[in-house]
Amino acid sequence: MKTAAGPAELRVVADRSTLQAKTQDLAYISIDLTGADGITKSSEDTAVTVEVAGAGTLLALGSARPNMGENFFSDTHTTYYGKALAVVRGGDAPGKITVTVKAKGLPAKTLELEVI
């Protein structure tokens, strides 16, 4: 075991960068609170907000937190052991999807997906 070092930051990684238009194609976006060394800060949790703009939509956002009382269809959810997962669906037309993840007191992270 290794402890995360340094202040918390967001790490946002998509399982794919390209989605097919006019399908049910989904991208799963892992959201982690990490230290500067990239190790997940499992002892810290915070609310994260996901904004999706362009040729796609946010389908769901959640974590494994039991009894959280939060809605998976909301754009804000609290991490659990430093982790959350967002699901983005490509739209009907080709274009870019911009996904921005924000958390209070942390720099926002943005990634781009492409719908073809």
The 8 nearest C-alpha neighbors of each residue, nearest first, counted from 0:
[[1, 2, 3, 38, 39, 41, 40, 4],
 [0, 2, 3, 38, 4, 39, 40, 36],
 [1, 3, 4, 0, 38, 40, 39, 34],
 [4, 2, 34, 38, 40, 39, 36, 1],
 [5, 3, 34, 35, 36, 2, 6, 38],
 [4, 6, 34, 35, 7, 3, 36, 33],
 [5, 7, 34, 35, 8, 4, 33, 3],
 [8, 6, 34, 33, 32, 5, 9, 35],
 [7, 9, 33, 32, 105, 34, 6, 10],
 [8, 10, 32, 31, 33, 11, 108, 30],
 [9, 11, 31, 30, 32, 12, 8, 33],
 [10, 12, 30, 29, 9, 31, 28, 108],
 [13, 11, 29, 28, 10, 14, 30, 110],
 [14, 12, 28, 15, 27, 29, 26, 16],
 [13, 15, 27, 26, 28, 12, 16, 29],
 [16, 14, 13, 17, 26, 18, 27, 112],
 [15, 17, 112, 113, 13, 18, 14, 111],
 [18, 16, 113, 112, 15, 114, 19, 115],
 [19, 17, 114, 24, 89, 113, 115, 20],
 [18, 20, 115, 114, 24, 22, 21, 89],
 [21, 19, 91, 22, 115, 92, 114, 90],
 [22, 20, 91, 90, 19, 92, 23, 89],
 [23, 21, 24, 20, 19, 91, 89, 90],
 [22, 24, 25, 88, 21, 89, 19, 20],
 [25, 23, 22, 18, 88, 19, 89, 26],
 [26, 24, 88, 87, 23, 27, 89, 86],
 [25, 27, 87, 86, 15, 14, 28, 13],
 [28, 26, 86, 14, 13, 85, 29, 25],
 [27, 29, 13, 85, 12, 84, 86, 26],
 [30, 28, 84, 12, 11, 13, 83, 31],
 [29, 31, 11, 83, 82, 10, 84, 28],
 [32, 30, 82, 10, 81, 9, 33, 39],
 [31, 33, 9, 81, 8, 39, 40, 7],
 [34, 32, 39, 40, 38, 37, 8, 7],
 [33, 35, 7, 3, 4, 5, 36, 37],
 [34, 36, 5, 37, 4, 6, 33, 7],
 [35, 37, 34, 38, 4, 3, 33, 5],
 [38, 36, 33, 34, 35, 39, 3, 10],
 [37, 39, 3, 33, 34, 36, 40, 2],
 [40, 38, 33, 41, 32, 3, 31, 81],
 [39, 41, 33, 42, 81, 32, 3, 43],
 [40, 42, 80, 81, 43, 39, 44, 79],
 [41, 43, 40, 80, 44, 81, 39, 79],
 [44, 42, 41, 81, 40, 80, 45, 32],
 [45, 43, 78, 81, 79, 80, 77, 42],
 [46, 44, 77, 78, 47, 43, 102, 81],
 [45, 47, 77, 76, 102, 78, 75, 48],
 [48, 46, 102, 75, 101, 76, 77, 45],
 [47, 49, 75, 101, 74, 100, 102, 50],
 [50, 48, 100, 74, 99, 75, 101, 51],
 [49, 51, 99, 98, 100, 52, 48, 74],
 [52, 50, 98, 97, 56, 57, 99, 49],
 [53, 51, 97, 96, 50, 98, 55, 54],
 [52, 54, 96, 55, 95, 97, 51, 94],
 [55, 53, 96, 90, 94, 95, 89, 92],
 [56, 54, 89, 90, 88, 96, 53, 87],
 [57, 55, 88, 87, 51, 58, 89, 90],
 [56, 58, 87, 59, 51, 86, 88, 55],
 [57, 59, 86, 87, 56, 88, 72, 60],
 [60, 58, 72, 86, 71, 85, 57, 61],
 [61, 59, 85, 71, 84, 86, 72, 74],
 [62, 60, 71, 84, 83, 76, 85, 59],
 [61, 63, 83, 64, 78, 79, 84, 82],
 [62, 64, 79, 65, 61, 83, 78, 82],
 [63, 65, 79, 62, 67, 66, 78, 77],
 [66, 64, 67, 63, 68, 62, 79, 69],
 [67, 65, 68, 64, 69, 63, 62, 70],
 [66, 68, 69, 65, 64, 77, 70, 63],
 [67, 69, 66, 70, 65, 64, 71, 76],
 [70, 68, 67, 71, 76, 73, 77, 61],
 [69, 71, 72, 73, 68, 76, 61, 60],
 [72, 70, 60, 59, 61, 73, 69, 76],
 [73, 71, 59, 70, 60, 74, 58, 57],
 [74, 72, 75, 70, 71, 60, 59, 76],
 [73, 75, 49, 48, 60, 72, 76, 50],
 [76, 74, 48, 73, 47, 46, 49, 77],
 [75, 77, 46, 47, 61, 78, 60, 69],
 [78, 76, 46, 45, 47, 79, 44, 75],
 [77, 79, 82, 83, 44, 81, 45, 62],
 [80, 78, 81, 82, 64, 62, 44, 63],
 [79, 81, 41, 82, 42, 44, 43, 78],
 [80, 82, 41, 32, 79, 44, 78, 40],
 [83, 81, 31, 78, 79, 80, 30, 32],
 [82, 84, 62, 78, 30, 61, 29, 31],
 [83, 85, 29, 61, 28, 60, 30, 62],
 [86, 84, 60, 28, 59, 27, 87, 61],
 [85, 87, 27, 59, 58, 26, 57, 28],
 [88, 86, 57, 26, 58, 56, 25, 85],
 [89, 87, 25, 56, 55, 24, 58, 26],
 [88, 90, 55, 18, 20, 114, 24, 54],
 [91, 89, 55, 54, 92, 20, 21, 88],
 [90, 92, 21, 20, 93, 89, 22, 54],
 [91, 93, 20, 90, 94, 54, 21, 114],
 [94, 92, 115, 114, 20, 54, 91, 95],
 [95, 93, 114, 54, 113, 92, 115, 96],
 [94, 96, 113, 54, 53, 112, 114, 97],
 [95, 97, 53, 112, 54, 111, 55, 52],
 [96, 98, 111, 52, 51, 110, 53, 95],
 [97, 99, 51, 110, 109, 50, 111, 96],
 [100, 98, 109, 50, 108, 49, 97, 51],
 [101, 99, 49, 108, 107, 48, 109, 50],
 [102, 100, 107, 48, 47, 49, 99, 108],
 [103, 101, 47, 105, 46, 104, 48, 107],
 [102, 104, 105, 101, 46, 47, 45, 106],
 [103, 105, 102, 106, 101, 107, 8, 7],
 [106, 104, 102, 103, 8, 107, 101, 9],
 [105, 107, 108, 104, 101, 8, 9, 102],
 [108, 106, 101, 100, 105, 109, 99, 102],
 [109, 107, 100, 99, 106, 9, 101, 11],
 [110, 108, 99, 98, 100, 107, 97, 111],
 [111, 109, 98, 97, 99, 112, 108, 11],
 [110, 112, 97, 96, 98, 95, 113, 109],
 [113, 111, 16, 96, 17, 95, 97, 114],
 [112, 114, 95, 17, 94, 96, 18, 16],
 [113, 115, 18, 93, 94, 19, 20, 17],
 [114, 93, 19, 20, 18, 113, 94, 17]]
